[in-house]
């Protein structure tokens, strides 16, 4: 097969995982699920703002793809800053610590 028949596409993957989610689920499952869904929505919005696409969000993880490494890095920084800027209770503080570590 000739080399010109192959088309290459570069993609960068961002994976956001909430550390300590299992422990938080044991402490207060309903509040953890509610907070997790709110955070996934915030992160999804930030991904879209940086020209990314959420591919999946299983459990406490969110996977997004980007055509640019720069957009991926900027999205990761914006996500950390966006989550830190939110007012929080104790549960949200724990999520922020796990996302930004």
N, C-alpha and C positions, 0 to 999 in steps of 0.2 A: 504494500500500500504506500502510496506517495505521501510525503510529509505534509503537503498542502491540504490534504483531506481532513486533517485533525484540527479542531478548533479548541483552543485552550481558554479556560475561564478561571481566574483567580478569585478565591473567596476566603475571607477571614471569618472565623467563628468566635463569638463571644458567649461564654457560659457563665451565668450568674447563679450561684448556689447559696442557699441560706444555711450557714453553719449553725449547728445547735438546734435545728428545727425539731428533731425528734424529742429532745428534752423539753422544749417549749410546748410541744403537742401534749406531752404527759402532764405538764403543769396546768395548761388551760387550752384545750383543743379548739373550742369555738373561737376564742379570741385570736389564737394563732392562725387559724384558717382565714379569718376575716382580714387580719393584718397582712398575711401572705398574699391574698388576692389584691389588696390595695397596692402593695409594693410591686406586684407583677404588672399592674396597670400603669403605674408610674414608669417603670423600666420600659415597658412596651412603647409608651409615648416618647420617651427619650430615644429609644432605638429608631423610631420613625423619623424623629427630628434630625437624626444623623444618617439618613438614607439607608437604614438597615431594614431587615425583615425578620420578624420573630418566626422561627421555624417550628418551635414546640415549647411547651412549658409544663413538663411532667413534674408532679409533686412540688418540691421546693426549688426547682431548677427552671431556668429560662435559657433557651438557646436561640441565638440570633446570628444571621449571616450578613456580611458586608462585602462590598466590592473593593473597599479601600481599607488598608491597615490603619491609615490616619483616622478615618471615620470611626473605626472600631476603638481606637485608643481614646479619641475624644468622647465617644459615647460612654466608655467606662468611667472616665473622669467626671463627666456630667452626671452620670448615675450616682456616683459616690457623693458628689456635691448636692445633688437634688434630694437624696435621702437624708443627708445630714441637716439640711435646711428645714425639714419638716418638724413641727412641734411633736413631741412624743411623750407617751407614758412609759412605764417600765418595760413593757413587752416590745414596743417599737424601738426603744433604746437598745435592746438586745439584738434585734434584727439589724439595726444600723451598724452595730459593732461587728456583726458577722459579715455583713456585706462589704464593709469598708476595710476590713483587716487585710 
